[in-house]
Amino acid sequence: VTAPPNTTLVGNLLNTPPLFDSINESARYFDFRINKYPSPAIDAGKNLGIPTDLDSKPRDASPDIGSYEKQ
């Protein structure tokens, strides 16, 4: 993956599998929770002041990248 023209990417994880829980494109099933180790997304996000994830679980001072915080 390369950056689109006229963009600046800072701190992105390019060409690195995030190790999401379950992705099955043919069955159209997508679970973007992080349940595999060692996922590069764990504690790699920025604290943007969003206190909870999509499951209403608390995010810590070093949040995970994505919509869900690994508990």
C-alpha positions in Angstrom: 0.0 0.0 0.0 1.3 3.4 -0.9 0.1 6.8 0.3 -2.4 8.6 -2.0 -0.9 11.6 -3.8 -0.6 14.9 -1.9 -1.0 13.3 1.5 1.2 13.0 4.6 1.0 9.9 6.7 2.3 10.0 10.2 2.5 7.0 12.5 0.6 4.6 10.3 1.1 0.9 10.2 1.4 0.2 6.5 1.5 -3.4 5.1 1.2 -4.8 8.6 -1.6 -7.3 9.3 -3.6 -6.0 12.3 -4.6 -9.5 13.3 -8.3 -8.8 13.7 -10.4 -11.6 15.3 -12.3 -12.9 12.2 -12.4 -11.7 8.6 -14.1 -13.9 6.1 -14.9 -12.0 2.9 -16.7 -14.9 1.2 -19.1 -15.3 4.1 -19.3 -11.5 4.5 -18.3 -11.8 8.2 -16.1 -9.1 9.7 -15.2 -8.9 13.4 -12.6 -6.1 13.9 -11.9 -6.9 17.5 -8.3 -7.6 18.4 -8.0 -11.1 19.9 -4.7 -12.4 18.4 -1.2 -11.8 19.7 1.0 -10.0 19.0 -1.2 -7.5 17.2 0.6 -4.3 16.2 -2.6 -2.4 16.8 -2.5 -3.0 20.6 -1.6 0.2 22.5 -0.6 1.9 19.2 -3.4 4.4 18.9 -3.5 8.0 20.0 -5.5 9.1 23.0 -8.1 11.4 21.4 -10.2 11.7 24.6 -12.7 9.0 23.5 -13.3 7.1 26.8 -15.0 3.9 25.5 -15.0 1.7 22.4 -18.0 0.5 20.4 -18.7 -2.2 23.0 -18.8 0.5 25.7 -15.6 -0.9 27.2 -13.1 1.7 28.6 -10.1 2.8 26.6 -6.9 3.2 28.6 -4.2 5.9 28.2 -2.6 4.0 25.4 -5.6 3.0 23.3 -5.6 0.3 20.6 -5.9 1.2 17.0 -9.4 0.6 15.8 -12.9 0.7 17.1 -12.4 -1.9 19.9 -10.1 -1.9 22.9 -8.4 -5.2 23.7 -9.5 -6.1 27.3 
